[in-house]
Amino acid sequence: MVVEEAARSHGIWKRVDELFPGPRSGRGHRASEFVRPLVWMLHAGGRHLEDVRELRSEQAVLKRYGLERLPSADAIGDWLRRMGASDGVRALERLNRELLKRYLTSRGEELTLDVDASIIEANKREAQWTYQKVKGYQPLIGYVGEACVHHEFRAGNESPGAGAVAFLEGCEEQLPAGKKIYLRSDSAFYQAAVFNHCEGEGHSFTVTVDQDSAVKGVIARIPEKKWQVFKTREGLSTEREIAETVHCMNGTKAAFRLLVLRWKNQQPSLFETNQYCYHAIASNRDQTETASQIVWLHNQRGESENWHKELKLGFGMEQLPCGQIEANAVYFAIGVLAYNLGLILKAQLLPEEYRHATVATLRWKLYRLAGKLVRHAGSWVLKVRTESEKLALLVAVRERCFALT
């Protein structure tokens, strides 16, 4: 089992038992006996706690990996609630940091941190109404590349901008020391406290601007001669124009660059007098980067929607099992662990062609491989009937796991 061997090569289950409280009796389950089947289930495509029962039919595999005792769905639900009432999320976050350490260290001198909130619709008693007029939760997530480095599982009615500086500090704790950080966010982080924090820590940022009256006034005072045709990264002209000015907010300790795009208002309302529509970005990035280059860079934050999709749809986080927000927070953190384990599997163990594959692709090409685990001459043997290319891939993955161990 590729996922299991990848997890073992990084010592994940051992660390789970070290970081979580032990069983309350001699007959109780260890923490890894709850987390491990959930990670397996999420990688296999399970969506509900009851889907863990499907693992019971694989007795030979369970015995081979030391999971003769598989907790029931009810027992897992009770454990999630207990861990939610204690410090389960923090334990999983520490494990997540250890798992991603090597991956993040190898990503160059500057790490791009994308912060974005995502709505999970849920018909739970404790779920709150979101701004999209559905009940659910609104976790705030920080990504570096595809890796989910930090998250806060929040109620649906909590603003994405609430506690922004504290969330940034949580992200910084998860990242390797000595790395430069480039923050990229939507208007939820358009706050003086965020900008001051970035300036104080030496972080660069690009943040979508909330167009309040002060910003609108600054845009209106940009001279017409400053507007130029905005071109794509490939050098193609667009129907938009770009200009740059300087702005500051009440409470900011330093002024910042204000990059503005405008385009013709094709459908003005009856009482609207604006000739143009505007989009503005605040940044403190170096002046050696042109306004267009910064806009191109900032627009890449749209990739976070694909990462949300993979986490929610690929790894089943759109289905939350418990009625208590704290228990769902622990379950979501286990989903993040499964997601990041898949990322490490692709980055460190699989060939380059799998680097950007979704978990659905991995299930089709790698996980759903028919085989039979048999006992022969005192050893376990996996009999696989497949083409030599895929068999060679599985052998290569096992060898890399052994080397990592």
Secondary structure as the mmCIF struct_conf table of DSSP 4:
data_model
#
loop_
_struct_conf.conf_type_id
_struct_conf.id
_struct_conf.beg_label_comp_id
_struct_conf.beg_label_asym_id
_struct_conf.beg_label_seq_id
_struct_conf.end_label_comp_id
_struct_conf.end_label_asym_id
_struct_conf.end_label_seq_id
HELX_RH_AL_P HELX_RH_AL_P1 VAL A 2 SER A 9
TURN_TY1_P TURN_TY1_P1 HIS A 10 GLY A 11
HELX_RH_AL_P HELX_RH_AL_P2 ILE A 12 LEU A 19
BEND BEND1 PHE A 20 PHE A 20
BEND BEND2 ARG A 24 SER A 25
TURN_TY1_P TURN_TY1_P2 GLY A 26 ARG A 27
BEND BEND3 GLY A 28 GLY A 28
HELX_LH_PP_P HELX_LH_PP_P1 HIS A 29 ARG A 30
TURN_TY1_P TURN_TY1_P3 ALA A 31 ALA A 31
HELX_RH_AL_P HELX_RH_AL_P3 SER A 32 ALA A 44
TURN_TY1_P TURN_TY1_P4 GLY A 45 GLY A 45
BEND BEND4 HIS A 48 HIS A 48
HELX_RH_3T_P HELX_RH_3T_P1 LEU A 49 SER A 57
HELX_RH_AL_P HELX_RH_AL_P4 GLN A 59 ARG A 64
TURN_TY1_P TURN_TY1_P5 TYR A 65 GLY A 66
BEND BEND5 ARG A 69 ARG A 69
HELX_RH_AL_P HELX_RH_AL_P5 ALA A 73 ALA A 85
TURN_TY1_P TURN_TY1_P6 SER A 86 ASP A 87
HELX_RH_AL_P HELX_RH_AL_P6 GLY A 88 THR A 105
TURN_TY1_P TURN_TY1_P7 SER A 106 SER A 106
BEND BEND6 ARG A 107 ARG A 107
BEND BEND7 GLU A 109 GLU A 109
STRN STRN1 GLU A 110 ALA A 117
STRN STRN2 ILE A 120 GLU A 121
TURN_TY1_P TURN_TY1_P8 ARG A 125 GLU A 126
STRN STRN3 GLN A 128 TRP A 129
TURN_TY1_P TURN_TY1_P9 TYR A 131 GLN A 132
BEND BEND8 LYS A 133 LYS A 133
STRN STRN4 LYS A 135 TYR A 137
STRN STRN5 LEU A 140 VAL A 144
TURN_TY1_P TURN_TY1_P10 GLY A 145 GLU A 146
STRN STRN6 ALA A 147 GLU A 152
STRN STRN7 ALA A 155 ALA A 155
TURN_TY1_P TURN_TY1_P11 GLY A 156 ASN A 157
BEND BEND9 GLU A 158 GLU A 158
TURN_TY1_P TURN_TY1_P12 PRO A 160 GLY A 163
HELX_RH_AL_P HELX_RH_AL_P7 ALA A 164 GLN A 174
BEND BEND10 LEU A 175 LEU A 175
HELX_LH_PP_P HELX_LH_PP_P2 PRO A 176 PRO A 176
TURN_TY1_P TURN_TY1_P13 ALA A 177 GLY A 178
STRN STRN8 LYS A 180 SER A 185
HELX_RH_3T_P HELX_RH_3T_P2 SER A 187 PHE A 189
HELX_RH_AL_P HELX_RH_AL_P8 ALA A 192 GLU A 201
TURN_TY1_P TURN_TY1_P14 GLY A 202 GLY A 202
STRN STRN9 SER A 204 THR A 208
HELX_RH_AL_P HELX_RH_AL_P9 SER A 213 ALA A 220
TURN_TY1_P TURN_TY1_P15 ARG A 221 ARG A 221
BEND BEND11 ILE A 222 ILE A 222
HELX_RH_3T_P HELX_RH_3T_P3 GLU A 224 LYS A 226
STRN STRN10 GLN A 228 LYS A 231
TURN_TY1_P TURN_TY1_P16 ARG A 233 GLU A 234
BEND BEND12 GLY A 235 GLY A 235
STRN STRN11 SER A 237 HIS A 247
TURN_TY1_P TURN_TY1_P17 ASN A 250 GLY A 251
BEND BEND13 LYS A 253 ALA A 254
STRN STRN12 PHE A 256 LYS A 264
BEND BEND14 GLN A 266 GLN A 267
TURN_TY1_P TURN_TY1_P18 LEU A 270 PHE A 271
BEND BEND15 GLN A 275 GLN A 275
STRN STRN13 TYR A 276 SER A 283
TURN_TY1_P TURN_TY1_P19 GLN A 287 THR A 288
BEND BEND16 GLU A 289 GLU A 289
HELX_RH_AL_P HELX_RH_AL_P10 ALA A 291 ASN A 299
HELX_RH_3T_P HELX_RH_3T_P4 GLN A 300 GLY A 302
HELX_RH_AL_P HELX_RH_AL_P11 GLU A 303 LYS A 309
HELX_RH_PI_P HELX_RH_PI_P1 GLU A 310 GLY A 314
BEND BEND17 PHE A 315 PHE A 315
TURN_TY1_P TURN_TY1_P20 MET A 317 GLU A 318
BEND BEND18 GLN A 319 GLN A 319
BEND BEND19 GLY A 323 GLN A 324
HELX_RH_AL_P HELX_RH_AL_P12 ILE A 325 ILE A 344
HELX_RH_PI_P HELX_RH_PI_P2 LEU A 345 LEU A 349
BEND BEND20 LEU A 350 LEU A 350
HELX_RH_3T_P HELX_RH_3T_P5 GLU A 352 TYR A 354
TURN_TY1_P TURN_TY1_P21 ARG A 355 HIS A 356
HELX_RH_AL_P HELX_RH_AL_P13 VAL A 359 LEU A 362
HELX_RH_PI_P HELX_RH_PI_P3 ARG A 363 TYR A 367
BEND BEND21 ARG A 368 ARG A 368
STRN STRN14 GLY A 371 HIS A 376
TURN_TY1_P TURN_TY1_P22 ALA A 377 GLY A 378
STRN STRN15 SER A 379 VAL A 384
BEND BEND22 THR A 386 THR A 386
HELX_RH_AL_P HELX_RH_AL_P14 SER A 388 LEU A 404
#
